[in-house]
């Protein structure tokens, strides 16, 4: 019996090795296809603008121009743009986590007339492109004198329907007995949310935080509408400064793109497991 179990384990290990070797070539192809553009940006950031314009950039930079990074940093006051983007992305992320968790808890655990209609209304907003509502939002921001301020960059995206959906679905997976036990101990709904449900919703919180921060970091359209002075530019608007009317400074543009991409790349490496976990645990109960 023991001998048979060893044979089964050997067959299983052989099958696992066969499956791994079978997919390795496809993994290599995927790495090359998706990784080469990033490698090319790094190579271009270390080349001269003339070499990029004439298409004579070598695959391996034997004579790298490291000063391109310093020039790119000072060309458009990149430090200020980085700070503006960091403030905007952090504030929007905190606002969305706060509003989404409260709305998600209300839609998941509180019973009131029209609850399902309210939830459907939130979900329906996901199909409306931001460009459709950009004009009325701009008029509102102008009437409030918020144009070219952080308020215009933060308030329009402080509430997110996807975040509400994410928290609602996650809160539905938490046993109601937790809420009942807290109520028996004298907790009110606010205490149930922040002391019982919210700590358990860590996967949803991390997922929403990462997705929101990355989206805001890469946002171009909203800052383009609501900023008028260079002092309020974000990093995405700063990249446009390298593209002139008659010429583009490609090497500095690529160097600045490296600056912009590094924080997102680090966040993705840190949070990819949490994103998968948060999405996987969403929607298991409706």
N, C-alpha and C positions, 0 to 999 in steps of 0.2 A: 504493500500500500504506500509505503514511504517512497519506494523506488518510482512508482507511477506518478506521485506528486512531483518528484524531481523532474521527471520527463515532461510533465505538463508545464512546469516553470521554465524549463529550457526552451520548449516550443514557444511559450509566450514571449520570452526575452528575444528569441530569434525573430519572431514576427514584429516585435517593437523595433528592433534594429533595422529590419527590412523597410518598415514604414518610414523611419527617420531618413534613411539613405534615399528613399524614393522622393522625398519632398525637398531635400537639400538643394538640388539644382534649381528648383523653382524659387526657393528662398534667396539663392544667390542672384537670380535674375531680378527678383523684386528689389533687392538691396541696390543693385546697379541702376535700375530704372528710376527708383525714387531717390536714391542717394546722390546720383551724379549731378543733378541740378544744384544741390547745395555745395558739392565739391567745386563745381564750376564757378559759383559765386565767390567762394574763398579764393580760388585761383585768380579770378578777374580782379578781386580787390587788391591783389598784390602785384598787378601788372600796370603798365603805363596806359594812359588813355589812347595813345596812338596805336599801341599794339591791339587793343580791343577794337578800335574803329577799323583797322585793316584786317582783322581776323587772324592775326599772327601770334595769338597767345598760346604758349606751350602748355601741355597737360600737367607738367611738373614745373613749378616756378623756381628756376635755378637762381634767378637774381630778383628776389622779392623786394618790392617797394613798401617797406613797413611804414614809411611816413604817410602813406595814403590814409591810414587809420587816424592819425593825428589831424591831418587836413580835413577829413570828413567830419571829425568831432567839432572842429572850430568853424567850419564853413557856414553852418546854419544855426549856430548856438545850440548844438545838439543836447548839451547838458540841461538847458532849460526845457527843451521839448521832452526830454526823458522824464523830468520831474512832473511836467504837466500830465503826461500820459499815465505816470504812476499814480498821481492823485486821482485822476478820473477813473482809472480802472479799479483802484482799491475802493473808492467811495461807491461806485456802482455795484461792485461785488458785495460789499457789506449791506447796501440797501436792498439788493435783490434777495439775499439770504434772509434778511429780517422780514421783509414783506411777504416773501414766498412761504416762509415757514408759518407765519401767522395765518395767511389765507388758506394754505394747505391744511392746517389743523382745523380751521373752522369748517372747511368743506368735507373733511374726513370724519370728524367726531362730533360736530354740533348739528343738531336737527332744527331746521327752520324752513318755513315755506319758500319754495322756489330754489332750494339748494342745488338741485340738479340743473335747473335752467341757468343759474349763475355759473356753474362749472362749465356747461356747454358754451356759454358766452365767452368765458376766458379762453377755452380751446379754440373757438372760432376766430379769435384775434390772431392766432398763429398763421392763418392763411392770408392775412392782410400785409402786404409789403410795406416797409417803413416809408418808402418813397411816396406812397399814396397819402399818408397822413403828415408828410414832412411840412407842407405849406401851412396848414392850420397850426401845427406846433411852432413853426417859426414865427407866425403872427402872434401867438400867445407869448412866446419868449420876448418878442420885441415890445409888446404892450407891458410886460413886467420889467422891461429894461434889463433883461438877463443876457442879452446877446453879448458875446465876447467875455463871458464870465464862466466860472466853473459850474454855476447852477444850471446853465443851459447844456452843459456837457454831461451832467449827472442826472437831473430830475427826469428828463424824457424817457430814460431807460431804467429808472429805479425800480419799476415793477415789471416782472417778466412772467408771461403765461406758462412758459415751459417750466420755470421754477415752481410755480404753484402746482402744476400737474405732477411734477417730480415728488414734491413733498406730500401731496395728497395721497398718491399711490403708495408711498413708503409708509405713511402713518396708518394706512389701512391694513398693512401687514403686521402691525404691532398688536398683540392681544389686548382686547378691551379690558381684561382683568387688571392690567396695570393701572388704567385710569380709575377703575372702580376702587382699587385698593388705596390709591392716593386720595380719592374723594372721601373714603371712610376715615382717613387720617386727618381730614379737615382741609385738604388742599382745594383752592379755587381753580377755575380753568386756566388762568395765567400760570399758576404754579405747576399745574399738570403739564402744560406745554413746555415751559422752560426747564423744569427740574426732572421730568419723566420722559417726555417724548423727544425733545430736542437732543439730549445727549445720545439717545438711541439712534437718531437719524444722522449719525456721522457720515456714512457713505453718501447719502443724498447731499449733505452740506458740502463735503469735499468735491463731489462731482459738479454741483452747481457753481461753486466758487471757482474751480479751475476753468470750466467752460465759459463762464461770464468774464473772468479776467482775460482769458485769451481773446475772446470776441471783442472786448473793449480795447485791448492793446492793438488789435488789428483794425479797429474801426477807422474808416476814412470819411464816409459820407456825412455823418453827424458833426464831427469837428469841422469839416469843410463848410457846412452850412452856418454854424453858430460861432465861428471865430473870425475876427476881422483884423486883428493885429498879430504880428509875429510872436509877440510875447506869450500868446495863448496857443500857439501851434503845438500839435502833438507830433510824435515821431513819424506817423504816416504822412502828415502834411509836410514834414521836413524833408522827406524823400523826394517830394515833387520839386523842391528847390534845385536839385541837381539836373533837372531837365529844363534847359533853356529853350527859347523860341527857335534858335537856329542850330544849337548843338547841345549835346548831353555829356556830362562828365561821368562816363560810365564807371571808371575805376573807383571814384569817390562814392558814387551811388551804390556800388556793390559793397564797399567797405561799410557804409552806413546801414545797408541791409543786413550785414553780419551783426552789427550792434543791435539792431531791432530783433533779430531772430534768436539771439543767445538766451534772453530771459524766457521766451516761450519754449525753446528746446529744453531748458533745464526744468521748467514746470511740467512739461510733458513727461520727462523721464521720471520725475518724482511722483507724479499723480496718475500715471496711466493705469496702474492696478486699481486705484480707488475709483477711477472713472468707469472701468469695466464692472467693478463690484456694484457701484451705485446704479448703473443702467440695468444690470442683471436682476437686481432686487426690486426694480420698479415695474409695476404692472402685473405682479404675481397674484394680486387680488383686486377686484374691481367693485 
